[in-house]
């Protein structure tokens, strides 16, 4: 079983990496990019029967800083 966790900064939290990517795209001649938000994807290989609640607990305790980040979990059997 696999789980994919998408972690992004919450709206309103400054994203300096996103701003750097936006600036670099403009420098390379790409126009029309009004904003960039950068996040991370964490893929987990899980034992069969591992619950989504367990993955949520992993996110709350380690994988995401829930003060400034939000996360979304996808489970694939």
N, C-alpha and C positions, 0 to 999 in steps of 0.2 A: 504494500500500500504506500502511496506517496501523498505528501501534502506540500502545497506551495503557499508560502506566506508572502504577501505583498505588503511592504512597509513604506509609508510615505510620511513626510512631515505634515502636520496638521495645517489647515488654512490659517494664515496670519503669522505663521512662524517663518522667520527669514530663512532663505535657502541660498547661502553663498555659493555652493557648488552649482546650483541651477543658474545663478546669475553669471558665473564664470563660463558655463557652457553657452548661454545666450550670447554673451559678449564674443566668445570665440567663433560662434556661427556667423555673427555679423562681420567679424574680421575676415572670415573666409568668403564673404560675399553672399551669404544666404540672408535674404530679406524677408520680412513679414513674420518673424518670430517675435511674438509679443511677450512671451514668458516661458520659462522652463522650470519644472519641478523635478528634482532627482530623488529617486528612492532606491530600494533594494528588494530583491526577490531571494527568498531562502527556500531551498528545496530540501525536504526531509524524506528519507526512506524509513518507513515505520513498519513495525511488526503488525501483522493482520490483527484486527480487533482493537487497535489503538483508537480511542475515541477522539472526536473533534474537541471535546471538552479538555482532553489532555493537551492537545495542540494549543488551545486557547490559553491554558495555564502556562505553557512554555513561552508564549508570546508575552503574557502579562509579567512573567518573572525574569525573562532574559532577552527574547528576540526583538522586542520593541520597547522603546522608552515612551511609555504611554502618556507622559506629561506633554511631550511635544510631537509624538508620532501616533498615527493610526495604522491599523493593519486589517488585512482581509485574508481569510483562509480559504483555499480550494483543496478539496480532498478528491483524490483519484484512486479508484480501487485497482 
